[in-house]
Amino acid sequence: MSALPTVRATGLPSVLIVEPIVHRDGRGFFLESYNAATFAEGGIGRPWVQDNHSRSNRDTVRGLHLQCRRQQTKLVRVTRGEVFDVAVDVRRGSPSFLEWSGCLLSEDNFRQLFIPRGFAHGFCVVSETADVQYKCDEYYDGEDELAIAWNDPQIGIDWPIEEPLLSERDRVAATIAGCFEQLPTFSW
């Protein structure tokens, strides 16, 4: 069996930073970006059903996004460039409601962010370009997706940019106050 990656807690329940074991030599590097058995031992056992890949330019913000009825767990990594990646607890009634955690994911640090269901996800590109790849444990459903304003003052994310490049959907996204009833509820 492969060696276990390092799994570190963030300030949010169940949001985890995964640091895989990277084998480097004069040829380059090798790592297991995912191994079902070792990840399950680290508490990240999921039946992934979809892989996504996006490429974005510097200062692009994608998010904050989530699906409400068909919630998704995500395992996010960067294969080119660097992003500031964010998870926000948007589960109504959660003790950590509207708290967020952010970390840098890059092609150099190989970190991955594990984001459980009920958390909104977004990222900001801090390099010239970035390729972000992520696994999902539920299929994408565009009619179920909710976009929350990236700069909602009620959340207060400390983004490392001032003038983001946004899609039209993200430019007109609702604040938490405007979409509160659509948010998933916290269950003990």
PEGI-V367032 format. One record per residue. N is the residue number from 0. OMEGA is omega in radians with two decimals (NA if undefined). Layout:
N|OMEGA, N|OMEGA
This chain:
0|3.13, 1|3.07, 2|-3.12, 3|3.00, 4|3.04, 5|3.12, 6|-3.11, 7|3.08, 8|2.98, 9|3.10, 10|-3.12, 11|-3.14, 12|3.05, 13|3.00, 14|-2.98, 15|2.99, 16|-3.13, 17|3.08, 18|-3.11, 19|3.06, 20|-3.09, 21|3.10, 22|-3.10, 23|2.98, 24|-3.08, 25|3.14, 26|-3.05, 27|-3.13, 28|3.00, 29|3.03, 30|2.97, 31|3.12, 32|3.05, 33|3.04, 34|-3.02, 35|-3.09, 36|-3.09, 37|3.10, 38|3.09, 39|3.08, 40|3.12, 41|3.10, 42|-3.10, 43|3.10, 44|-3.12, 45|2.99, 46|-3.10, 47|-3.10, 48|-3.07, 49|3.01, 50|3.12, 51|-3.13, 52|3.06, 53|3.00, 54|-3.09, 55|3.13, 56|3.13, 57|3.10, 58|3.04, 59|2.97, 60|3.02, 61|3.13, 62|0.25, 63|-3.06, 64|2.96, 65|2.97, 66|-3.01, 67|-3.13, 68|3.11, 69|-3.04, 70|-3.10, 71|2.86, 72|-3.11, 73|2.99, 74|-2.95, 75|3.05, 76|3.13, 77|3.14, 78|3.08, 79|3.09, 80|-3.08, 81|3.08, 82|2.92, 83|-3.02, 84|-3.00, 85|2.97, 86|-3.12, 87|3.08, 88|3.14, 89|3.12, 90|3.13, 91|3.13, 92|3.13, 93|3.07, 94|3.14, 95|-3.13, 96|3.12, 97|3.01, 98|-3.10, 99|3.07, 100|3.13, 101|3.08, 102|3.06, 103|3.02, 104|-3.11, 105|3.06, 106|-3.12, 107|-3.10, 108|3.04, 109|-3.13, 110|3.03, 111|3.10, 112|3.10, 113|-3.07, 114|-3.10, 115|3.10, 116|3.12, 117|3.12, 118|3.03, 119|-3.09, 120|3.05, 121|3.06, 122|3.13, 123|-3.12, 124|-3.14, 125|3.05, 126|3.14, 127|3.03, 128|3.08, 129|2.98, 130|3.14, 131|3.09, 132|3.10, 133|3.09, 134|3.09, 135|3.11, 136|3.05, 137|-3.12, 138|3.09, 139|3.09, 140|-3.07, 141|3.14, 142|3.13, 143|-3.07, 144|3.10, 145|3.04, 146|3.12, 147|-3.09, 148|-3.11, 149|-3.07, 150|-3.14, 151|-3.10, 152|3.10, 153|3.09, 154|3.03, 155|3.11, 156|3.12, 157|-3.12, 158|-3.13, 159|3.10, 160|3.12, 161|-3.11, 162|-3.07, 163|2.91, 164|-3.04, 165|2.95, 166|3.09, 167|3.13, 168|-3.13, 169|3.12, 170|-3.09, 171|-3.10, 172|-3.12, 173|2.96, 174|3.08, 175|3.14, 176|-3.10, 177|-3.11, 178|-3.02, 179|-3.08, 180|3.14, 181|-3.05, 182|3.08, 183|3.12, 184|3.13, 185|3.06, 186|-3.07, 187|NA
